[in-house]
Amino acid sequence: MVKDIQQLDLFIQSLNKEEEVAQETTFQAFAVSDLETAAEAQRRISYFYERMAEIDAVTDSQIEPFQAKIDRIKEWGEQAKQEYVDRVNHYSLLLEAYIREQVAEQQANGKKAKKSIKLPYGSIALKKQQPEFIKNEDELLEYARQAELVKVKETADWAAIKKVSRIHEGKMYDQNGEVVPGVDVVERADKFELKIE
């Protein structure tokens, strides 16, 4: 495995050296001035993508055996902890039963129930929870409509507005020639796109 890592290091170093030499000789001196130099620039980009893909492939192949070991170690850790998880659950249930018994006993004696107990390693408590709501959305929506408790959010239909409008000199005009209020048109330069095939 150490040998694999050394080989990976050597491979990456050789790629870096090749790249440095290529950059020193062509990076600064190269300029795109016609179709031929544009094609050459794109060929070089394609080459760089291929080299990056090779590096990714080597990286993935080097990580793979380690990942299997990591996964195996994590699985072992979960299995090794399971005994203690079970014990924590067991003692937690005993503590919950104890505090519920104490609260019930205090209430039976007419005292105000103390719902927390401090212990040397922390505390145990019964906390009031919000109720869980199980909703039937259709029935609830019908009720909300009748009680006028419905939220309605109105938004402009931007796609429809753009479809019937035209842009002229930084303004948007509707089909009647009126300026559409609330819209500022900011013209942007064409976006560069590079496709390598």
C-alpha positions in Angstrom: 0.0 0.0 0.0 2.9 2.4 0.8 4.3 1.5 -2.7 0.9 2.5 -4.2 1.0 5.9 -2.5 4.6 6.4 -3.6 3.6 5.6 -7.2 0.7 8.1 -6.9 3.0 10.8 -5.6 5.5 10.1 -8.5 2.7 10.2 -11.0 1.4 13.5 -9.7 4.9 15.0 -9.6 5.5 14.0 -13.2 2.2 15.6 -14.3 3.1 18.8 -12.4 6.5 18.9 -14.0 5.1 18.4 -17.5 2.5 21.1 -16.8 5.1 23.5 -15.5 7.3 23.0 -18.6 4.3 23.4 -20.9 3.2 26.5 -19.1 6.7 28.0 -19.2 7.1 27.4 -22.9 3.6 28.2 -24.2 1.4 29.7 -21.6 2.6 33.3 -21.8 3.7 33.2 -25.4 0.4 31.8 -26.8 -2.3 34.1 -28.1 -5.6 33.4 -29.9 -5.7 35.4 -33.0 -7.4 33.3 -35.7 -9.3 30.0 -36.2 -6.2 27.9 -36.1 -4.9 29.3 -32.8 -8.5 29.1 -31.4 -8.6 25.4 -32.3 -5.2 24.9 -30.8 -6.3 26.5 -27.5 -9.4 24.3 -27.4 -7.2 21.2 -28.2 -5.0 22.2 -25.2 -8.0 22.6 -23.0 -9.3 19.2 -24.1 -5.8 17.7 -23.2 -5.9 19.4 -19.8 -9.4 17.9 -19.1 -8.0 14.4 -20.1 -5.1 14.8 -17.7 -7.5 15.9 -14.9 -9.7 12.9 -15.6 -6.6 10.6 -15.4 -5.7 12.2 -12.1 -9.3 11.6 -10.8 -9.1 8.0 -11.9 -5.8 7.4 -10.1 -7.1 9.2 -7.0 -10.3 7.1 -7.0 -8.4 3.9 -7.5 -6.0 4.8 -4.6 -8.8 5.8 -2.3 -10.9 2.7 -3.0 -8.9 0.1 -0.9 -8.8 2.6 2.0 -12.5 3.4 1.7 -13.3 -0.3 2.0 -11.2 -0.5 5.2 -12.7 2.7 6.6 -16.2 1.3 6.0 -15.3 -2.0 7.6 -13.8 -0.1 10.7 -16.9 2.0 11.0 -19.1 -1.1 10.8 -17.0 -2.7 13.5 -17.3 0.4 15.7 -21.1 0.3 15.4 -21.3 -3.3 16.2 -18.9 -2.9 19.1 -21.0 0.0 20.5 -24.3 -1.9 20.2 -23.8 -3.7 23.6 -23.4 -0.3 25.3 -26.3 1.3 23.3 -28.5 -1.5 24.6 -27.4 -0.9 28.1 -27.9 2.8 27.9 -31.5 2.2 26.6 -32.1 -0.3 29.5 -30.9 2.1 32.2 -32.7 5.0 30.6 -36.0 3.1 30.7 -35.4 2.3 34.4 -34.7 6.0 35.2 -37.8 7.1 33.2 -39.9 4.6 35.2 -38.4 5.8 38.4 -39.1 9.5 37.8 -42.7 8.8 36.5 -43.2 6.8 39.7 -41.9 9.7 41.9 -44.1 12.2 40.1 -47.2 9.9 40.4 -46.4 9.4 44.1 -46.1 13.2 44.7 -49.4 13.9 42.9 -51.1 11.1 44.9 -50.0 12.8 48.1 -51.5 16.1 46.9 -48.1 17.7 46.5 -46.9 19.7 43.5 -45.0 17.3 41.4 -41.3 17.9 41.0 -40.5 16.8 37.5 -36.7 16.8 37.7 -34.2 15.1 39.9 -30.5 16.0 40.1 -28.2 13.1 40.3 -24.4 12.9 40.7 -23.8 12.4 37.0 -26.5 14.7 35.6 -30.2 15.0 35.9 -33.4 13.4 34.8 -36.6 15.2 34.0 -40.0 15.0 32.5 -40.6 17.8 30.0 -44.0 19.0 28.8 -44.3 18.4 25.0 -46.5 20.0 22.5 -49.2 17.7 21.2 -48.7 15.9 17.9 -51.2 17.0 15.2 -52.3 14.4 12.7 -54.0 16.4 9.9 -56.3 15.5 7.1 -55.3 18.3 4.7 -58.4 18.1 2.6 -60.8 18.4 5.5 -58.7 21.0 7.2 -58.5 23.1 4.0 -62.3 23.0 3.6 -62.8 24.1 7.2 -60.1 26.9 6.8 -61.9 28.2 3.6 -65.3 28.4 5.5 -63.6 30.1 8.5 -61.6 32.4 6.1 -58.3 31.2 7.5 -56.6 30.4 4.2 -53.3 32.0 3.1 -53.2 33.0 -0.5 -49.9 34.2 -1.9 -50.3 36.2 -5.2 -47.3 36.5 -7.4 -46.8 38.0 -10.8 -46.9 35.4 -13.7 -43.4 36.4 -14.9 -43.4 34.0 -17.8 -46.6 35.4 -19.2 -45.5 38.9 -18.7 -42.2 38.3 -20.6 -44.1 36.5 -23.3 -46.4 39.5 -24.1 -43.7 42.2 -23.5 -40.9 43.7 -25.5 -37.6 45.3 -24.4 -36.5 48.6 -25.8 -33.7 50.9 -24.5 -33.6 49.4 -21.0 -37.4 49.4 -20.4 -40.0 46.6 -20.7 -43.2 47.5 -22.6 -46.4 45.5 -22.7 -48.5 44.8 -25.8 -50.2 48.2 -25.5 -46.9 50.0 -25.6 -47.0 51.0 -21.9 -44.0 50.6 -19.6 -44.3 47.6 -17.3 -43.8 49.1 -13.8 -41.5 47.4 -11.3 -39.1 46.0 -13.9 -35.6 47.4 -14.6 -33.9 45.8 -17.6 -30.1 45.4 -17.3 -28.5 44.3 -20.5 -25.6 41.8 -19.9 -22.7 40.8 -22.1 -22.9 37.5 -23.8 -21.8 34.6 -21.6 -18.8 32.6 -22.7 -19.4 28.9 -23.1 -16.8 26.3 -23.9 -17.8 22.8 -25.2 -15.3 20.1 -25.6 -16.4 17.2 -27.7 
